[in-house]
Amino acid sequence: MRVNAFAATTTGAELTPYEYEIGELGPLEVDVEVTHCGICHTDLTVIDSDWGATVPVVAGHEVAGIVTAVGSLVDTDRLAVGQRVAVGGITGTCMSCEYCLTGRQQLCLSRDNLAFRGDRGGFASSVRASDWRFVYPIPESIDLQHAGSLLCAGVTTFAPFIRHGIKPTDHVAVVGIGGLGHLAIQFAAAWGCEVTAISSSPDKREQVTELGADHFIATRGTNELAQAAGTFDFIISTVTANIPWDDYLAALKPQGTLIMVGVPEEAMQLNPISLVFSEKKISGGLVASPSETAQMLDFAARTGVRPTIEIFAMSDINKAIARVRSGDVRYRAVVAAQ
């Protein structure tokens, strides 16, 4: 099958039309016609070869679309041609290692990373998933235009609520009000938590209230973060900037947890005392397992959690990427097939 895509043919270049052939469908594989694909900051790092992707690069890992073909071993009672589905950053794992066998497939060392490979992503007419168990039926109440972003920004910010046992009685802070942060606020509010949004931009106060935040802390030119010392059970950081980590650790309660779902561009600098004397923790956060992803889609369908998106035609993908690079998209750019 021939796939029509948009690719960066040199590192960091604008995307241009690109075609490639994919071989015969494997027994576990699934082909999905792409109707929508979100644009994530990770896509920029892939296009720029920051994480080792080689050109030509076809990025895109927040895919929503329609199943067009399934392999011979696909369970067609659960996934069939014509079904609305979403595909995220992981499209398959070994399903036999200790992590896969205990439901932590996102940690599999042999995982098939659609997000990082950069050779067959969602900025295209079609995507092939290597394992049907990583292709997710979309609940009827979720539109295709919203579904793709839930498979990256959504699951990345939802999974911590399950993994860390966050309770509705907990006070959760979300740092950064962007593509991930605006969904983290919605999930925390729908979970029943007391929610504080933290941003360097004072003008986002009204926006986060609309998303469900109970409180807002502006960090630029204020001491509001210092005044919140010892307040939060969990802080979910979605930012890529280097921020004063000791100040944020100080805002946690004893034994509180800082959960990193954004990747700072520089090494973290902090005083170990910020952790030791109050038994605080720092945890990383990857995209989710199939079980967690299915739970997220069900929870989002029932509670109305949705990404706030701006839609661009696939032919305008360079315009969309430029907007993402400039940081002025509210809050997720999505390209749609024409």
PyMOL commands that set and color helices and strands:
alter all, ss='L'
color gray80, all
select helices_A, chain A and resi 41-47+98-101+105-107+114-117+132-134+144-163+181-191+202-211+224-227+245-250+273-276+290-303+314-326
alter helices_A, ss='H'
color red, helices_A
select strands_A, chain A and resi 2-7+16-21+30-39+62-70+84-87+90-92+112-113+126-129+135-137+171-175+194-199+215-218+232-237+252-260+281-284+309-313+332-336
alter strands_A, ss='S'
color yellow, strands_A
deselect
rebuild
show_as cartoon
